Amino acid sequence: MDGKIKCAAEYATDLFDSRTIRRFLEHYKTVLEWMVVSDRSESLRQLELASREELFNALNLDQGCYE
């Protein structure tokens, strides 16, 4: 092994966009890395899985209204 985590997924392309799946896999990889290398002093809740912009885009909200 080269010390890297690699993720792949099979998904229904008629239901999901490839960008959504890539983003999901990146979040999953972040959690796996936390589980493997973390000393657990940082709570899982503290991991930033999505940026503020991603959250607003996912919810179709205007970010300007909430700043």
TORLUM-184621 format. One line per field, with one value per residue (C-alpha): residue in one letter; x, y negated, z. Coordinates in steps of 0.05 Angstrom, whole numbers, plus 32768, in hexadecimal, padded with zeros to 4 digits. Example, Ala and Ser with C-alpha at 12.3 -4.5 7.8 and 13.67 -1.06 7.14 Angstrom:
// residues 2
residu = [a:s]
u = [80F6:8111]
v = [805A:8015]
w = [809C:808F]
END
This chain:
// residues 67
residu = [m:d:g:k:i:k:c:a:a:e:y:a:t:d:l:f:d:s:r:t:i:r:r:f:l:e:h:y:k:t:v:l:e:w:m:v:v:s:d:r:s:e:s:l:r:q:l:e:l:a:s:r:e:e:l:f:n:a:l:n:l:d:q:g:c:y:e]
u = [8000:8017:7FF6:7FBD:7F73:7F51:7F06:7ED9:7E8E:7E58:7E1A:7DDB:7DEF:7DA6:7DA0:7DE4:7E14:7E5D:7E72:7E43:7E62:7EA9:7E97:7E78:7EB6:7EE3:7EBA:7EBC:7F07:7F0E:7EE8:7F12:7F53:7F3B:7F2C:7F71:7FA0:7F7C:7F90:7F46:7F53:7F2B:7EE2:7EC4:7E92:7ECB:7EDD:7EC9:7EA9:7E87:7E99:7E65:7E5F:7E51:7E1B:7DF8:7DFD:7DE2:7DA7:7D9D:7DA3:7DBD:7DFB:7DF5:7DB5:7DDA:7E19]
v = [8000:7FBA:7F9C:7F7C:7F87:7F91:7F90:7FA7:7FAD:7FCB:7FA1:7F94:7F60:7F4E:7F3A:7F1B:7EEC:7F01:7EC1:7ED4:7F1A:7EFE:7ECE:7F06:7F31:7EF7:7EEF:7F3A:7F3A:7F01:7F29:7F67:7F40:7F22:7F69:7F82:7F49:7F20:7F21:7F16:7ED4:7EB4:7EC7:7EE4:7EAC:7E7A:7E96:7E67:7E94:7E5D:7E15:7DDF:7DD4:7E1F:7E1F:7DE2:7DFF:7E42:7E21:7DEF:7DB4:7D6F:7D67:7D1C:7D1F:7D42:7D18]
w = [8000:7FF2:8030:800A:800F:7FCC:7FC3:7F8B:7F85:7F59:7F55:7F2D:7EFA:7EEE:7F38:7F48:7F26:7F24:7F49:7F83:7F87:7F85:7FBD:7FE6:7FDD:7FF2:8032:803E:8034:8066:809B:808D:8092:80D4:80EE:80DA:80EA:811E:8166:8172:8196:815E:815F:8120:8124:811A:80D5:809E:806B:8044:803B:8049:7FFE:7FF1:8026:800A:7FC3:7FD9:7FFB:7FC2:7FF2:7FE2:800C:800D:8036:806F:8077]
END
